[in-house]
Amino acid sequence: MAHALISLLLERLASTTYEYIGGGVKHVLNVKEDVDKFTRTLRVIQAVLEDAEQRQLTDQAVKIWLDELKDISYQMVDVLDEWNTYILKQQVLITNLLSDSSAEGKGLLIIPIVGMGGMGKTTLTQLAYNDDHVKAHFEIRKWVCVSDPFDEIKIAKDISGDCATSSNQLDYVLQRMSESIQGKRFLLVLDDVWTENRQKWELLKVPLMQNGAKGSIILVTTRKIEVANMMRATPNMINLEGLSDEYCLAIFNHMAFPDGDVDESKAFEDISKKIVKKCKGLPLAAKTLGSLMQNKRTKREWKEVLNSKIWDLEKVEQEVFQPLFLSYYDLSPTIKCCLLYCAIFPKDYQFKRNDLIKLWMAQDYVISKGNKEKEITGDAVFDNLVDRSFFQDFEKNRNTGTITSCKMHDIVHDFVQFLTKNECLIMDHTECATSESKLLGDKVRHLTLRYFLDGPLAILSNNCQKLRTLATFDSRITTIDSNLILQLKCLRTLNLSGNSIKELPEEIGELKHLRHIDLSFNCILEKLPDTICGLYNLSTLRLTWCSKLKKLPENIGNLINLKHLYVKGCDDLESLPKGIGRLTSLQTLDVCRCGGDKDEAFQIGDLRMLNLEGSLAICLVGDATDKREVEKAQLWDKKLFHLAVAFEWQTNSNSSSVEILNASRPHPDLESLGIWYHNGTTWPNWMQSLHNLRFLCVCEGTQCELWPLGKLECLERLTIYEMKGVRKVGVEFLGLEDQTSFRIRSPQISFPKLKQLNFHQMWNWEEWEGVEEWTKEDSKITIMPCLSKLEMEWCPLLKALPDFLFKTPLQTLCIPGSKRLLERYQEGNGGWAKISATNPNIHIIRYR
C-alpha cells in the first residue's frame, strides 16, 4: 500500500496543477524548491519500497517504518488536494477575468476579493494579475495600494502614472486619469481598500466606467464585506475562507522543522495541532508561528507559546496580531528595534537589504566593536527577520542568490505601525496641510513625508527638534528651508532621494549627529555645500544618479567616519577630489573616476590608503593613467568581492590597455570581475590566479580573442558582450590546447561549476569549434557538467553550436537575433533532433 501511495504522490507532484505551485504557493511557503527536494526523496524511497514491503513480513522494524510512511503519505495527499484547490481558485479567477471581460456588451466589472488579514487576498490577486493570458488580454494593467485613508487624488495619479504632477485639484487629476485609459480595456487592482464612503468611491468609479473600453475590470481586495456592499459588487464577490487545520499544520511544520525531521515533528504533534487551531485558518499566522518555533526544541518552550496570555487579548484578536506578538516578544532587544524601524516605510514599499542595514547602523541599533562587524551583525538581524517571516516578496541577486530587497506583508506593516504609533509617523501632504496640530507629537522620532510636490520643504511644526529620521517618498521637493534644518538638531538620517533639489542650505553643516544622507536621484542637484564636510559622524553619503552634480567639496577628506560613498550615475562628475584618499574609514566606493588633467583630481594611486571592501568600479579617464599609477593603488591588497575596470571608450592604446590591466591585479579572493572597453590584443596575466572567481563579465572589447577561461574552477556565470575581435572560438577557450590534453591519465573538467554562459551581440562570430573527436569514451575530459542556461543573443553569423553543449544538463537555450541558429534549431529539423535527443526537456527561447 505504501508503494502505491508514494507512486500516487509522485504522479500528483508531476501533474499540471503542480506546475502552478512554484508561482503561487511560494508566497506562503517558498515551496517549489522544497517540493522538488521532497520529490527526489520520494523517488529514493520508491526505489527501496518494493524490497521493504516484502521484508515487512519478517522484519518488525521495517513494518513500523512502512506504517509511519503510509500515515505521512495520506497526510501529504490531503495537503496536495488543498494546494490544488488553492491553484484552482487562481485558475477560476483568471477564467472569470478573461471570460467576463470578453463578454459582449459588458461594461465595467468590479470583483471584490474579501477575507481576513493574512488570508492571501493580495497573493491570489498577484497571481491573476501576472498571468501571461491576463497580460495579453488587457491593454492596460495598473496596481494601486490604497490602504486607509482612501485618497482619490493619489489613486487617480497612480492610475494615470502622473504621480509627479504638482496639481492636487481633483477635477484635473481625474481628467488626466480619464485620458490615460480612454478607449482602452484595463485591469485595475485596488489593493487593501477600507473606505465605506460611497461618495468618494463614485467620484473615482464614474470616470473609469465612462472612459475605459468595454470589458474593463476592477479587482478590489478588502478585509471588510461592507466595502463590497458599498461598491454594490457582492454578486461578483470572491470570499476567501480560512484554510483547514491540516493545511495550516503543513505550513506550520514546514517552517518549524525546515529539515523535514519526521521523528521530531511527531514528538511535538499534539502541541502542534493545538497551536495551529489558534491560527484560525490564516496562512500568515501558521507561517509566523512555525518560524517562531523553529529554534524552540523543548516541550516546555512549546507549551509556553500555547498557553501564552496573548491569545486572550481581545484587541489583539481583532487585529490578527497574536502570532506576530508571540514572535516579536521572542526577539532580542536589538532585533526588536530594527524591526520597528521598518515602520518608517510606506505600505507595500520594496526596501533594499543593504540600505536598511545602513539605516539601522545610523540609529545605533546595530552595535559592535568593529565597523565591519556592525554590518555583519546587521546581516544577521536581517536574516533573522527573514527566517521569522516578518519579510516577504524577496528579490535576489541573480548571481549569488542572496536576498537584495523585500517587503513587509500588510499585516506586519500594520503591526509595526501599531507598536510605534507614537514614535513613527507617515504623513501625506494633504494631511499635513489640514491637520498640522496632529503632526509631530512630543514622542515622534521618525517622520516620513509623502506626496510633497513642486515646492519647498518648510517648517512643519515646532516639534522638529527631537526627530532622528526625516525621509521623503513619492515627492518632488525643490528647496529645503534653512530654518527647518536648524531645528533638526538630533537628526541622524536624512533621506531626500528622488526630489528636484538643486542645492542644499549651508546650515546642513550644523546637524552634528547626522550619520546617513541620501540625495540619490536628485537629477538637478549641482553641488553640495562645503559645510557638509564638517559632519564628522557621517557614515553614508548616497549621491547615485545625481546626473548634474559637477563636483564634490574639496574638503571631503575631513569626513573621517565616512564608510560608504555612492556616486554611480553622476555623469557630470568628471573626477573625484584628491581628499578622498584621506578617508581611511571608507569601505565602499561604488565608482572611482580616475585620471583627468587636474592636479587636484583623485588618481587611482590614491586608493592605496583606503581600506575598501565589497564593490569597486574604476573608470579610467583619458590618457592620464599609466601602469605605474595603477600599481600604486595596490589593488591586490584590497579585499574586494567585486571589481570592475572600465577604460574610456576607444581612447586607450593597445599596449597601455594591456599594461594597465596587468597592473590592476586584484586580491586572489575576488569573486566577481567586470572589464569594459579593453582595446588590447591580450588579456591580463593574472586571470588564471583568480581561483575563487565566480562571476565574470567582459564587455565591448575590440581586438581580443577569448581567453582559456575553462581553467577557472569556481566560475559560475560568464557573460561576453560585443567582442568585435572574436570570429572563431576554439578548444583553447575550454582551457585545452590540443588533442594531447585528452590523452593524459588524470581526468580533466573544463568549466567545472559554470551554470550560465551568455554571449550577446557577437556580430562577427562565425564558428564555435567542437571537440567531438576528442571526447570519446576513452577520453578523460568533462565539459561544463553544471551548465543549465545558455544565452546566444544576436550572434547573427554563428552557424552552429558544438555538440558537447548538448551533453550538458542544459535546460534553457536563448537564441533571439541569431538568424542562423534560429534556422538550424527550428523544430523538426536535424539540429532540433540532436538537441531534443540529449535534452528532451530543454526550453528554447527564440524571441524576446
C-alpha positions, 0 to 999 in steps of 0.5 A, a space after each residue: 500500500 505504501 508503494 502505491 501511495 508514494 507512486 500516487 504522490 509522485 504522479 500528483 507532484 508531476 501533474 499540471 496543477 503542480 506546475 502552478 505551485 512554484 508561482 503561487 504557493 511560494 508566497 506562503 511557503 517558498 515551496 517549489 524548491 522544497 517540493 522538488 527536494 521532497 520529490 527526489 526523496 520520494 523517488 529514493 524511497 520508491 526505489 527501496 519500497 518494493 524490497 521493504 514491503 516484502 521484508 515487512 513480513 519478517 522484519 518488525 522494524 521495517 513494518 513500523 517504518 512502512 506504517 509511519 510512511 503510509 500515515 505521512 503519505 495520506 497526510 501529504 495527499 490531503 495537503 496536495 488536494 488543498 494546494 490544488 484547490 488553492 491553484 484552482 481558485 487562481 485558475 477560476 479567477 483568471 477564467 472569470 477575468 478573461 471570460 467576463 471581460 470578453 463578454 459582449 456588451 459588458 461594461 465595467 466589472 468590479 470583483 471584490 476579493 474579501 477575507 481576513 488579514 493574512 488570508 492571501 487576498 493580495 497573493 491570489 490577486 498577484 497571481 491573476 494579475 501576472 498571468 501571461 493570458 491576463 497580460 495579453 488580454 488587457 491593454 492596460 494593467 495598473 496596481 494601486 495600494 490604497 490602504 486607509 485613508 482612501 485618497 482619490 487624488 493619489 489613486 487617480 495619479 497612480 492610475 494615470 502614472 502622473 504621480 509627479 504632477 504638482 496639481 492636487 485639484 481633483 477635477 484635473 487629476 481625474 481628467 488626466 486619469 480619464 485620458 490615460 485609459 480612454 478607449 482602452 480595456 484595463 485591469 485595475 487592482 485596488 489593493 487593501 481598500 477600507 473606505 465605506 464612503 460611497 461618495 468618494 468611491 463614485 467620484 473615482 468609479 464614474 470616470 473609469 466606467 465612462 472612459 475605459 473600453 468595454 470589458 474593463 475590470 476592477 479587482 478590489 481586495 478588502 478585509 471588510 464585506 461592507 466595502 463590497 456592499 458599498 461598491 454594490 459588487 457582492 454578486 461578483 464577490 470572491 470570499 476567501 475562507 480560512 484554510 483547514 487545520 491540516 493545511 495550516 499544520 503543513 505550513 506550520 511544520 514546514 517552517 518549524 522543522 525546515 529539515 523535514 525531521 519526521 521523528 521530531 515533528 511527531 514528538 511535538 504533534 499534539 502541541 502542534 495541532 493545538 497551536 495551529 487551531 489558534 491560527 484560525 485558518 490564516 496562512 500568515 499566522 501558521 507561517 509566523 508561528 512555525 518560524 517562531 518555533 523553529 529554534 524552540 526544541 523543548 516541550 516546555 518552550 512549546 507549551 509556553 507559546 500555547 498557553 501564552 496570555 496573548 491569545 486572550 487579548 481581545 484587541 489583539 484578536 481583532 487585529 490578527 496580531 497574536 502570532 506576530 506578538 508571540 514572535 516579536 516578544 521572542 526577539 532580542 532587544 536589538 532585533 526588536 528595534 530594527 524591526 520597528 524601524 521598518 515602520 518608517 516605510 510606506 505600505 507595500 514599499 520594496 526596501 533594499 537589504 543593504 540600505 536598511 542595514 545602513 539605516 539601522 547602523 545610523 540609529 545605533 541599533 546595530 552595535 559592535 566593536 568593529 565597523 565591519 562587524 556592525 554590518 555583519 551583525 546587521 546581516 544577521 538581524 536581517 536574516 533573522 527577520 527573514 527566517 521569522 517571516 516578518 519579510 516577504 516578496 524577496 528579490 535576489 541577486 541573480 548571481 549569488 542568490 542572496 536576498 537584495 530587497 523585500 517587503 513587509 506583508 500588510 499585516 506586519 506593516 500594520 503591526 509595526 505601525 501599531 507598536 510605534 504609533 507614537 514614535 513613527 509617523 507617515 504623513 501625506 501632504 494633504 494631511 499635513 496641510 489640514 491637520 498640522 496640530 496632529 503632526 509631530 507629537 512630543 514622542 515622534 522620532 521618525 517622520 516620513 513625508 509623502 506626496 510633497 510636490 513642486 515646492 519647498 520643504 518648510 517648517 512643519 511644526 515646532 516639534 522638529 527638534 527631537 526627530 532622528 529620521 526625516 525621509 521623503 517618498 513619492 515627492 518632488 521637493 525643490 528647496 529645503 528651508 534653512 530654518 527647518 534644518 536648524 531645528 533638526 538638531 538630533 537628526 541622524 538620517 536624512 533621506 531626500 532621494 528622488 526630489 528636484 533639489 538643486 542645492 542644499 542650505 549651508 546650515 546642513 553643516 550644523 546637524 552634528 549627529 547626522 550619520 546617513 544622507 541620501 540625495 540619490 536621484 536628485 537629477 538637478 542637484 549641482 553641488 553640495 555645500 562645503 559645510 557638509 564636510 564638517 559632519 564628522 559622524 557621517 557614515 553614508 553619503 548616497 549621491 547615485 544618479 545625481 546626473 548634474 552634480 559637477 563636483 564634490 567639496 574639496 574638503 571631503 577628506 575631513 569626513 573621517 567616519 565616512 564608510 560608504 560613498 555612492 556616486 554611480 550615475 553622476 555623469 557630470 562628475 568628471 573626477 573625484 577630489 584628491 581628499 578622498 584618499 584621506 578617508 581611511 574609514 571608507 569601505 565602499 566606493 561604488 565608482 572611482 573616476 580616475 585620471 583627468 588633467 587636474 592636479 587636484 583630481 583623485 588618481 587611482 594611486 590614491 586608493 592605496 590608503 583606503 581600506 575598501 571592501 565589497 564593490 569597486 568600479 574604476 573608470 579610467 579617464 583619458 590618457 592620464 593613467 599609466 601602469 605605474 599609477 595603477 600599481 600604486 593603488 595596490 589593488 591586490 591588497 584590497 579585499 574586494 568581492 567585486 571589481 570592475 575596470 572600465 577604460 574610456 571608450 576607444 581612447 586607450 592604446 593597445 599596449 597601455 590597455 594591456 599594461 594597465 590591466 596587468 597592473 590592476 591585479 586584484 586580491 586572489 579572493 575576488 569573486 566577481 570581475 567586470 572589464 569594459 572597453 579593453 582595446 588590447 590584443 591580450 588579456 591580463 596575466 593574472 586571470 588564471 590566479 583568480 581561483 575563487 572567481 565566480 562571476 565574470 563579465 567582459 564587455 565591448 572589447 575590440 581586438 581580443 580573442 577569448 581567453 582559456 577561461 575553462 581553467 577557472 574552477 569556481 566560475 559560475 556565470 560568464 557573460 561576453 558582450 560585443 567582442 568585435 575581435 572574436 570570429 572563431 572560438 576554439 578548444 583553447 577557450 575550454 582551457 585545452 590546447 590540443 588533442 594531447 590534453 585528452 590523452 593524459 591519465 588524470 581526468 580533466 573538467 573544463 568549466 567545472 561549476 559554470 551554470 550560465 554562459 551568455 554571449 550577446 551581440 557577437 556580430 562577427 562570430 562565425 564558428 564555435 569549434 567542437 571537440 567531438 573527436 576528442 571526447 570519446 569514451 576513452 577520453 578523460 575530459 568533462 565539459 561544463 557538467 553544471 551548465 543549465 542556461 545558455 544565452 546566444 543573443 544576436 550572434 547573427 553569423 554563428 552557424 552552429 553550436 558544438 555538440 558537447 553543449 548538448 551533453 550538458 544538463 542544459 535546460 534553457 537555450 536563448 537564441 533571439 537575433 541569431 538568424 542562423 541558429 534560429 534556422 538550424 534549431 527550428 523544430 523538426 529539423 536535424 539540429 532540433 533532433 540532436 538537441 531534443 535527443 540529449 535534452 528532451 526537456 530543454 526550453 528554447 527561447 527564440 524571441 524576446 
